[in-house]
Amino acid sequence: MHNLQNIFKAHNFVLTNETTKGLEYKHQDTEDIIYLLPTKEINLVVSPLSFDMDLSQSDGKVHSTALKHFPKRLNGGKQPISFGYSFKFQTEEALSGFLLTLNN
């Protein structure tokens, strides 16, 4: 996990909040927020409102209370819940390459 933090730092993201449900990172220039969720794979979640990217390439929508800075929508419950788009990576190098594309 420490190595992942170094990757985020190298791409100009700083850790702004840490909970058991996820780590919140903010880009120092754009102030866009992304979340790293604790799963077996490297699971990064981005907001549908930030970054100019093709969200159809994601691994699907994720709903979680951990995504507190993301928009909300109904997902089968009575109350709206925050959601974002998940991108999963097998290696730290793949994560680093993805973060590089977010900076461009």
N, C-alpha and C positions, 0 to 999 in steps of 0.2 A: 504494500500500500504506500509505503514511503516513496518508492520509485514513481508511482503514479502522481503523487503530489509534485515531484520534481518536473514531470512532464507538463502538468498544468501550469506551473510557474514559468517554464521555458516558453510557453505560448501566451504569456501575459494574463493568466487567470489567477486570482487569489481566492483562497478559501474564506468564505464569509459566514458560513454556518455549518455546524455539524450536529446531526442527530443520529439515532439508531436506524432511521429510515433512509438516510442519505446525506451526502456532502454537497453543499451549495457553493458553487464557484462563480465569481463575477469577473468579466473581462475588464481590465483596467482602463482601456480606451473607450470601448463602446458601451460599457456597463451592462451588456447582455448577461443573463444568468443561465447557467447550465447545472445539471445535477448528476452526480455519480451515485448510482444506487447499488447497495450491497447484494450482489448476486454472484453465481459461480463464474459468469463471464464478466468482462468489463462492460457495464451497462450505463451508457450516457443518455440523458434525456434533455432534449432541447425544446424550447417554446415554439408553438406554431406562429408566434408573432415576431420572432427575432431571427436574425441571420437570413441571408438571401440564399436559400438552398432548396433542393428538390426533396421534399418530405416523403415523396412516394418511395424513396430508396430506404426508408426507415424500416425497423422491425415491427412497427405498429404503434398504436397509441397506448400510453400508460396513464393510469389514474392513480393518484396518491395524494394524501394530505401533506407529504413531504415537499411537494412542488408548490410551495406557498406563494411564489411570485409569478406563477403561470395562470393563464385564463382558466375559468371553470365552466363545466357543462354537466348536464345530467347524464348519469351512466347507470341507469337501472334503479337508483335510489330516489328518495324524496328531495334530497338536497344536492345542489351542484358540487362537484369535486374537481380539484385542479387536475389538469392533464397536460401531457406533452408527448413528443415523439421519441421513441427509443431507438438508439443505435448501439448494437452490440459488437464487441471486438474480441478477437481471440488472442491478440498480442498487444503489448505496449506500443510497438512500432506502428500498428494499425491505428491505435488511438491517437498517437502523435501526428500521423498523417492527416487524420480527420480534423484535429484541432488546427492544423496548419491551413486547411481549406476554409475553416470558419474565420480565420484572420484575414483572408483575402477577399 
